[in-house]
Amino acid sequence: MEETLQPRAKETRQRILEAALRVFAAKGYHEARMDDIVAAADASKGAIYFHFPSKERIFLALVDEFAELLESRLERALAEERSGVRRVEAALRVCMELFGRYRQLAKVVLVQAAGLGHVFEQKRLEVHERFIAIIKRELDRAVAEGDIPPIDTEVAALVWMGALNEVVIRWIYSGTPEPERSLPALRALLLRSIGVNVEAHDGS
């Protein structure tokens, strides 16, 4: 839909999403009302409902936007690295940097989407699967290039995603440990989990 919108309509749609993000982050999905989003977006109800017929559709659009933002940044970072291990490291770094930069969006996508019902859970799982697939793809490439020993890359990708998810969700809830603090330890632990000699790798 977004590709067919005129520039002014795209701008309005984006303003609605940014307003909805602030409302969801402050009130939570259940307490947020469409009227709250209308007021925060400084838009008419007609404009809101033209782009999004329901609060559910706005929320799902935010999840998609976060997934697309993260995926595009990941692919750009991966394209700049040549070795398999460097690409895997780049993926980890980009994830943590984006979660740190877009904390409100991460809160909505990773925390609020859980437990809201089948539609939301399905969307959340779709996002997880997209990034598990990217991690697995890069681990497969690292194995094929001889950068890491042969491993079960599907299980390894699940472990990486689980570790990322746990660290980020804890930070969203408690404010600690911050992504900048978590990244070095997380990087070392995850690289060791796929057979990388971190000390030798860092010295190369």
RABELSUL-V257797 format. One record per residue. RES is the residue in one small letter. D_CENTER is the distance of its C-alpha to the mean C-alpha in whole Angstrom. Layout:
BEGIN
RES_D_CENTER + RES_D_CENTER
END
This chain:
BEGIN
m_22 + e_20 + e_22 + t_25 + l_25 + q_27 + p_26 + r_27 + a_26 + k_22 + e_23 + t_23 + r_21 + q_18 + r_20 + i_20 + l_16 + e_16 + a_19 + a_18 + l_15 + r_17 + v_19 + f_17 + a_16 + a_19 + k_21 + g_18 + y_18 + h_22 + e_24 + a_22 + r_25 + m_25 + d_28 + d_25 + i_23 + v_26 + a_27 + a_24 + a_24 + d_27 + a_28 + s_30 + k_29 + g_30 + a_28 + i_25 + y_26 + f_27 + h_23 + f_22 + p_25 + s_23 + k_21 + e_19 + r_18 + i_17 + f_14 + l_13 + a_13 + l_11 + v_8 + d_9 + e_9 + f_6 + a_5 + e_8 + l_8 + l_5 + e_8 + s_11 + r_10 + l_10 + e_13 + r_15 + a_15 + l_16 + a_19 + e_20 + e_21 + r_24 + s_24 + g_22 + v_21 + r_20 + r_17 + v_16 + e_16 + a_15 + a_11 + l_11 + r_12 + v_10 + c_7 + m_9 + e_10 + l_8 + f_7 + g_11 + r_11 + y_9 + r_10 + q_11 + l_8 + a_6 + k_10 + v_10 + v_8 + l_8 + v_12 + q_13 + a_12 + a_14 + g_18 + l_18 + g_20 + h_20 + v_18 + f_15 + e_15 + q_15 + k_12 + r_10 + l_12 + e_11 + v_8 + h_8 + e_11 + r_10 + f_8 + i_11 + a_13 + i_12 + i_13 + k_16 + r_17 + e_17 + l_19 + d_21 + r_22 + a_23 + v_25 + a_27 + e_27 + g_29 + d_26 + i_26 + p_28 + p_28 + i_25 + d_24 + t_21 + e_19 + v_20 + a_19 + a_15 + l_15 + v_16 + w_14 + m_11 + g_13 + a_14 + l_10 + n_9 + e_13 + v_13 + v_10 + i_11 + r_15 + w_14 + i_13 + y_16 + s_19 + g_18 + t_18 + p_18 + e_16 + p_14 + e_16 + r_19 + s_16 + l_16 + p_19 + a_20 + l_17 + r_17 + a_21 + l_21 + l_18 + l_20 + r_24 + s_22 + i_22 + g_26 + v_25 + n_28 + v_26 + e_29 + a_31 + h_27 + d_27 + g_31 + s_31
END
